Every structure is written in structure tokens, then in C-alpha cells.
Amino acid sequence: MKLRTAVFFALSLAAISPAYAADVKDAMEDRAEARYDGVRDAANHNYEIAKENCKSLSGNAQDVCMKDAKAEYVKAKSQAKVEKKSGKDQAEATEDQMKAYYKAEKEKCDQLSGNAKDTCISDAKMKYRQ
């Protein structure tokens, strides 16, 4: 009975591991998207405040203030886009690394046989979320 339970558990983990790897990538991408949204919202808020502060000025000083505010706004949005892209790239790189390490570990398991090989492969699948 214990063997059957262990086999069922190992097979269950093997079946859900690919989904888990995809979930990790999705979670990383979601975090990058959330950070982007937060930085973008902060940039919008700061820009509105800066424009309000510029209204107390007049003439060329007001024009310069508005241009500076716009430059800071564009800079913040641009940096947010870079961070969003790098977060998604990081998620993809992590997934690629996990696959590569899994393949290497699986190759090491090939020197084993029987239950030891099966256990080795199961461990590799869990370790590298495959």
C-alpha cells in the first residue's frame, strides 16, 4: 500500500510540475506588469503635481517648469517600460535555465537503472520544476 501511494505521489508531482514551471514564469511576468503599473501611476501622479506647481509661475519660467515636468514624466515612463521588459526577460531566462539544468540532471540519471533511475528523474523534475 505504501509503495502504491508513493508511486501515485511521484506521478502526480510529475504531472503537475510542467504547469508549476509555467506558473512561476507567469507569476514573474505578473509582478513585472504590476511594478510597471505602479511606476506608471506614480509618474502620472507626479506629473500632475508638477504641472500644478508650475501654474504659480509665469512667462518663460512657467514654460521651463512645464518642460522639466514633462521630461521627468517621460523619463519615469521610459524606465518603467525597461523594467517591465527586463522582468519578462528575467522570467523567460529563469525558465530556460530550469529546462537546461533539468536536462543535465536527467542525463546524470541515465547512468542509473531501475527504481534508482526513476527516483533520480522524479527528483530532477521536482527540483527544476519540469
N, C-alpha and C positions, 0 to 999 in steps of 0.2 A: 504494500500500500504506500509506503514512504517513497519507494522508487517511482511509482506512478505519479505521485504528487510532485516530486522533484522534476520529472520529465515534463509534466504539464506546465510547471512554473517556468522552466527553461524555454520551452516552446512559446509560451505566452510572451515572455520578455523578448524573444527573438522576433516575434510577430509585431510587437509594438515599437521596437527600437527604431525602425526607419521613420515612423511617424514622430517619435520623440526628437530625432535629429532635425526633422523639418520644423517641429515646434520651436526648437532652440533658435533656428535661423529666423523664423517668423517673429519670435519674441525680441530678438536683437533688432530686427527691422522696425518693429513697432516702437521700440524705445527710441530709435533714431528719429522716427516720424514724430513722436511725442516731444522729443527735445527740440526738433525743428519748429513745431507748432508753438512751443513755449517761447523760444527765442524770437520767432516772428511776431508773436503777440506783444512781447516786451518791446521790440523795435517799433511797432506801430504806436504803442502807448508813449514811449519816449519821444517819438517824432511829434505826436500831438502836443505833448507838454512843451517841447522846444519851440514849436510854432506859436503857442500861446505866449511864451516868454518873449518871442520876437515882436509881438504886437505892441509891446510897450516902447519899442524903438521907432525911429522914423528915418526916412531917406535911405542913403546908402548903407547905414549901419543896420537897418532892418533887412535890406536885401542881402547883405553879407551874412547876417544871422540866419536867414531862411536857407541860404545856400549851404551854410555849415550844417544846419539841422538836416537838410536833405542828404548831404554827403554822409553824415553819421548813420542815417536811416538806411541808405543803400549799402553801406559797409556792413552793418549788422545783418541785413537780409542776405547779403552775399556770403558772409561767414556761416550763417545758419544753413544755407544750401550746401556748402562744402562739408559741414559736419554731418548733415543728413546723408550725403553721398558716401562719406567715409564710414558712417555707421553701417550702411547697407553693404559696402565693400568688405568691411570687417566681418560681418555675418557670413558672407559668401566665402571669405578666406578661411574662417573657422570651420565651416562645413567641408571645404576642400581638404583641410588639414586632417580632420577627423577621418575622412574617407581614406586618405593616404596612409595614415597610421594604422587604420584597421586592416588595410591590405597587407601592410608589412607584418603586422601581428599574426594575421591569418596564415601568411607564408611560413612563419615560425612554427605554427601549429602543424604544418604538413609533415614535419619530422616525427610526429607522434602518431599513435594509432588507437583505434577503438574508443573507449569511454574517455580516455585522457585527451584525445584529439577533439572529441565533441565538447568536452568541458572547456578546453582551451579556446575553441571557436566561440562558444557561448560567452565566455569571459571577455573575449575581444569585442564581441558585439555589444555587450553592456558597457564596457569601458569607453568605446569610441562611438557609442550611440548609433549603431548601424542596424 
